[in-house]
Amino acid sequence: MDIRQTIGWNLRRLRVSRGLSQERLALEANIDRSYVGRIERGMENVTVSALEALARVMDVNVSELFTEVDDKASRPAPLRSGRKPRKL
């Protein structure tokens, strides 16, 4: 797995574990949602400032995005699609 795929894998894992959609993460990090998607797919040479902004929103250290991924690990599950139920 190359470093772009490792960063993408970890970004998705951390984002999903925090219950953030790509859109919400991008909005709070002040970057484009499609850029987040390309990062997660390992298609983007992500900038250091973008990594810093994404890590800040998820309240993690940037180094967590570089954590080595086990080759046998299954892809992080996506969030449930659709809107969240309205709380009364």
C-alpha positions in Angstrom: 0.0 0.0 0.0 1.5 3.4 -1.0 1.4 6.4 1.3 -1.5 8.1 -0.5 -3.6 4.9 0.1 -2.5 4.7 3.7 -3.5 8.3 4.4 -6.8 7.8 2.7 -7.5 4.6 4.6 -6.7 6.2 7.9 -8.7 9.3 7.1 -11.8 7.3 6.3 -11.3 5.1 9.4 -11.0 8.1 11.7 -13.8 10.1 10.0 -16.3 7.2 10.2 -15.3 6.4 13.8 -16.3 10.0 14.7 -19.5 9.8 12.7 -18.5 12.6 10.3 -19.7 12.6 6.7 -17.2 13.7 4.0 -19.3 16.8 3.6 -19.2 17.8 7.3 -15.5 17.1 7.6 -14.8 19.1 4.4 -17.0 22.0 5.6 -15.4 22.2 9.0 -11.8 21.9 7.5 -12.7 24.5 4.9 -11.8 22.3 1.9 -13.8 20.9 -1.0 -15.8 17.7 -0.3 -14.7 16.1 -3.5 -11.1 16.6 -2.4 -11.8 14.6 0.7 -13.2 11.8 -1.4 -10.2 11.8 -3.6 -7.9 11.7 -0.6 -9.8 8.8 0.9 -9.5 6.9 -2.5 -5.7 7.5 -2.5 -6.0 9.6 -5.7 -4.6 12.8 -4.3 -1.2 14.1 -3.3 -2.6 15.8 -0.2 -1.0 19.0 1.1 0.4 19.3 4.6 -2.0 22.1 5.3 -5.0 20.0 4.3 -3.7 17.1 6.5 -3.4 19.6 9.4 -6.9 20.9 8.9 -8.5 17.5 8.6 -6.6 16.2 11.7 -7.7 19.4 13.7 -11.4 18.8 12.9 -11.1 15.1 13.9 -9.1 16.1 17.0 -6.2 13.8 16.2 -2.5 14.2 15.7 -1.5 14.4 12.0 0.8 11.3 12.6 -2.3 9.2 13.0 -3.0 9.6 9.3 0.3 7.9 8.6 -0.3 4.8 10.8 0.6 1.6 8.9 -2.4 -0.4 7.7 -2.5 -4.2 8.1 -2.8 -5.7 4.6 -5.5 -8.1 5.9 -7.6 -5.4 7.4 -11.0 -4.9 5.9 -12.0 -1.5 4.5 -13.6 0.8 7.1 -17.4 0.6 6.8 -19.2 3.6 5.4 -21.6 5.7 7.4 -25.3 5.0 7.1 -26.6 7.0 4.2 -29.4 9.6 4.6 -30.1 12.2 7.2 -29.8 11.5 10.8 -33.2 11.1 12.7 -34.5 14.3 14.1 -34.2 14.7 17.8 -37.2 16.0 19.7 
